[in-house]
Amino acid sequence: PDGAGGLVRAEGAEGVLARVLFRLTARRGGLSFLPELGSELHKVLRERPSARLAAAQQYVAAALEEEDVTVTDVSLEDNGTSARLTVTLIWQGEQLSVTTTL
């Protein structure tokens, strides 16, 4: 939103981060016309606590495989009932980071 009732197109690094966040937070299979879009990160908290980080890394890699980015780190701050996921990535030589809550 542009603050005046319109929309602003996100470009460059901002656009990449917006697409990455969308791919990470959308449930895979949730859009019938794009069933491969999204992630399965909503399943992370169903895993054993010791397996959650590995599952998050796997789900992030699958969700971002079609983006032109390289994931360099996935971290998970888990409190048992929710988790904070931070993904660090490289896009065109620039390090970017996005954080979301699971």
C-alpha positions, 0 to 999 in steps of 0.5 A: 500500500502507498498510504493513499489507497493505492499500491506501490510495486516492490522492485529490486531487493524489496521485491525479492523479499516480498516474494520470498516471504509470500512463498514461505507463508503461503501454504503449499497447495492452498492455491488451486491454480498454483499448487506448487506455490508456497511452503509446508512450514506450517508443519514444523511445530508438529515435528519433534523439537529435535527435528524442527530445524531440519524440517524448516530447512527442508521446507524453506529449500523446497519453497524457494527452489524457483526463486533466483536466491541462494539460502545461506542460513535458516534459524529457528527460535522455538518456544514450543507453541510457536517459532520465529523463523529467520532465513538469510539469503543471497540475491545478486551478491546482496545478503538479505534476511526475512523473518516470520512467525510459525 
